[in-house]
Amino acid sequence: MKKQIIPLLACAAALVFTGCASTGEHHVVWEYKILQIVQTGDVSDSEKQLNALAKDGWVLVSESTSEQGMPRLTFVLKRHLKP
């Protein structure tokens, strides 16, 4: 479990610093969400969750799969932070 958390934290930190980079006056601030879903074979629930998040402005940044124990999907999403 610790082995999975460290790469996720490193990825999230890299995304935060990349998302906060600015060139000029158009500074964009991002917020991030990490979603983990246990894969049951039926992808319709995952699709519904991702579609609902997309309607709220979330954009998929990366995804990964873990095969330890129950197969688990991890999604990293971002959206513009609303002031």
C-alpha positions as CSV (number, residue, x, y, z in Angstrom):
1,M,0.0,0.0,0.0
2,K,2.8,2.4,0.9
3,K,4.4,1.7,-2.5
4,Q,1.3,2.9,-4.2
5,I,0.8,6.0,-2.2
6,I,4.3,7.5,-2.7
7,P,4.0,7.5,-6.6
8,L,0.5,9.0,-6.3
9,L,1.8,11.8,-4.0
10,A,4.7,12.5,-6.2
11,C,2.4,12.7,-9.3
12,A,0.0,15.0,-7.4
13,A,2.9,17.2,-6.3
14,A,4.2,17.4,-9.9
15,L,0.8,18.3,-11.2
16,V,0.3,21.0,-8.6
17,F,3.6,22.6,-9.5
18,T,3.0,22.2,-13.3
19,G,-0.5,23.5,-13.0
20,C,0.6,26.6,-11.1
21,A,3.2,27.6,-13.6
22,S,2.3,30.9,-15.2
23,T,3.4,32.9,-18.2
24,G,2.3,36.4,-18.1
25,E,-1.0,37.7,-16.7
26,H,-3.1,34.5,-17.3
27,H,-2.4,32.6,-14.1
28,V,-4.5,29.5,-13.9
29,V,-4.9,27.8,-10.6
30,W,-6.0,24.1,-10.6
31,E,-7.6,21.9,-8.0
32,Y,-7.1,18.1,-8.2
33,K,-9.1,15.0,-7.3
34,I,-7.9,11.5,-7.0
35,L,-10.6,8.9,-7.6
36,Q,-10.0,5.2,-6.9
37,I,-12.5,2.6,-8.1
38,V,-12.5,-1.1,-7.4
39,Q,-13.0,-2.8,-10.8
40,T,-15.9,-5.2,-10.7
41,G,-16.0,-6.1,-14.4
42,D,-18.9,-3.7,-15.2
43,V,-17.4,-0.4,-16.4
44,S,-20.8,1.4,-16.6
45,D,-20.5,2.6,-12.9
46,S,-17.0,4.0,-13.6
47,E,-18.2,5.7,-16.8
48,K,-21.1,7.3,-14.9
49,Q,-18.8,8.6,-12.2
50,L,-16.3,10.0,-14.7
51,N,-19.1,11.5,-16.9
52,A,-20.6,13.2,-13.8
53,L,-17.2,14.7,-12.9
54,A,-16.7,15.8,-16.5
55,K,-20.0,17.7,-16.3
56,D,-18.6,19.5,-13.2
57,G,-15.6,20.6,-15.1
58,W,-13.1,17.9,-14.1
59,V,-10.6,16.8,-16.8
60,L,-8.7,13.5,-16.7
61,V,-5.0,14.0,-16.2
62,S,-3.9,10.3,-15.8
63,E,-5.0,6.9,-14.9
64,S,-3.4,3.8,-13.6
65,T,-4.4,0.2,-12.7
66,S,-3.3,-1.8,-9.7
67,E,-3.6,-5.6,-9.9
68,Q,-2.8,-6.3,-6.2
69,G,-5.9,-7.9,-4.6
70,M,-9.0,-6.6,-6.2
71,P,-8.2,-4.7,-9.5
72,R,-8.3,-1.0,-8.8
73,L,-8.4,2.0,-11.1
74,T,-6.9,5.3,-10.0
75,F,-7.8,8.5,-11.8
76,V,-6.2,11.9,-11.3
77,L,-8.5,14.7,-12.4
78,K,-8.1,18.5,-12.5
79,R,-10.3,21.6,-13.0
80,H,-9.9,25.3,-12.8
81,L,-10.1,26.5,-9.2
82,K,-13.1,28.9,-9.0
83,P,-12.2,32.1,-7.1
